Amino acid sequence: MKKILLSIFAIFLSFGVFAQQTSTPKDTITTPQEARSQKVFLKSNGIMYIVYEGVKTELTKDVILSNETVVTTIGQLKRSDGSIIILEDGEYVNQLGEIGQWNEK
């Protein structure tokens, strides 16, 4: 009887473990069209902008992304590992720190 109760208890515990598993959502930007629907930081004509839902606003202060990358007002990306990347005109970085090429359309 003890073995049956322990088996049933183990089965119930395993259901709880499986209930905690979720599929990972798609969080990365793969195309410029997808970038336009998310908040990105764009360098254009030497000026840094925040672009969100098609509205472009000049970046007035440094921003820290979720991965601890700092986006500066002059277009530098300071990574958490200490590396520095300088954005060229027409490049953007999303909130995950991924860099892409912006195509005006």
C-alpha positions in Angstrom: 0.0 0.0 0.0 2.9 2.3 0.8 4.4 1.8 -2.6 1.2 2.6 -4.3 0.7 5.8 -2.3 4.3 6.9 -3.0 3.9 6.2 -6.7 0.7 8.3 -6.9 2.4 11.1 -4.9 5.4 11.0 -7.3 3.1 11.2 -10.3 1.3 14.2 -8.9 4.7 15.9 -8.3 5.8 15.3 -11.9 2.6 17.0 -13.1 3.6 20.1 -11.2 7.0 20.1 -12.8 5.6 19.8 -16.3 3.1 22.6 -15.6 6.0 24.9 -15.0 7.6 24.4 -18.4 6.7 27.0 -21.0 7.9 27.6 -24.5 10.1 30.6 -25.0 8.5 33.5 -26.9 10.1 35.0 -29.9 11.8 38.2 -28.5 14.3 38.9 -31.1 14.0 41.3 -34.0 14.8 39.7 -37.3 13.6 42.3 -39.8 13.4 46.1 -40.0 9.7 45.7 -40.3 9.5 44.0 -36.9 11.9 46.7 -35.5 9.4 49.4 -36.4 6.8 47.9 -34.0 9.2 47.8 -31.1 11.2 50.4 -29.2 14.7 50.8 -30.8 17.5 53.3 -30.6 18.5 54.6 -34.0 21.5 56.7 -35.1 20.6 59.0 -38.0 22.6 61.9 -39.3 24.9 61.7 -36.2 22.0 62.0 -33.8 20.6 59.2 -31.6 16.8 58.7 -31.6 14.3 56.5 -29.8 11.9 55.1 -32.4 8.6 53.6 -31.0 5.5 52.9 -33.1 6.8 55.1 -35.9 7.5 58.1 -33.8 11.1 59.3 -33.7 12.3 61.3 -30.6 15.8 62.5 -29.9 17.6 60.6 -27.2 18.4 63.1 -24.4 20.0 60.8 -21.8 21.8 57.5 -21.7 19.6 54.4 -21.5 20.4 51.1 -19.8 19.0 48.0 -21.6 17.9 44.8 -19.9 21.2 43.1 -20.7 23.1 46.0 -18.9 24.2 47.5 -22.2 24.3 51.3 -22.0 23.1 53.2 -25.1 24.7 56.7 -25.0 23.4 59.9 -26.6 26.4 59.9 -29.0 25.7 56.4 -30.3 28.0 54.3 -28.3 27.0 50.9 -26.9 28.8 50.1 -23.7 28.4 46.3 -23.1 28.5 44.7 -19.7 31.8 43.0 -20.6 33.4 46.4 -21.1 33.5 46.4 -24.9 32.3 49.5 -26.7 30.6 49.5 -30.1 30.0 52.8 -32.0 26.9 52.8 -34.1 27.1 54.1 -37.7 24.4 56.2 -39.3 21.5 54.0 -40.2 22.1 51.4 -37.5 19.8 50.7 -34.7 19.9 48.6 -31.5 16.9 47.0 -30.0 16.1 46.5 -26.3 18.0 43.2 -26.3 21.2 44.8 -27.5 20.9 43.4 -31.0 22.2 45.7 -33.8 20.5 46.0 -37.2 20.5 48.2 -40.3 17.5 50.6 -40.5 15.9 50.9 -43.9 13.8 54.1 -44.3 10.5 53.3 -46.2 
